[in-house]
Amino acid sequence: MSFPHTGIRIDRIPAEGVGGGIFAAGLGLVLLLQFPALLPVAAAAIVAGVALAPVLHRLHTHGF
């Protein structure tokens, strides 16, 4: 057997852009459907992400 094998490799599948967003949203939806008790945690994470994103963007583009 040759290493690495010649078939599909997970480390070669792109996960950025729209495809990555669809994958992340779909995975989150499946997890929430399977574990509805995580809904408050997911809601808090979304609120924190929306609140923190502009701060991180500003730090990344303008520095301290």
C-alpha positions, 0 to 999 in steps of 0.5 A: 500500500502506498502512503499517502493513498491515491484516493480522496484525502480530507486534508486536501478538501478546501474549507474556506469561503461559502462552502466552509460557511455552509458546512459550519452552519449545517454542522451546527444545525445538526448538533442543535437538532440532536442536543436541544439543551445546547440552544442557550449555549449556541445563542450566547456564542452567536451573540458573543461572536457578533459583539466581538467580530468588529473589535477583532476586525479593527485590531487585525486591520489597524493594530493596537 
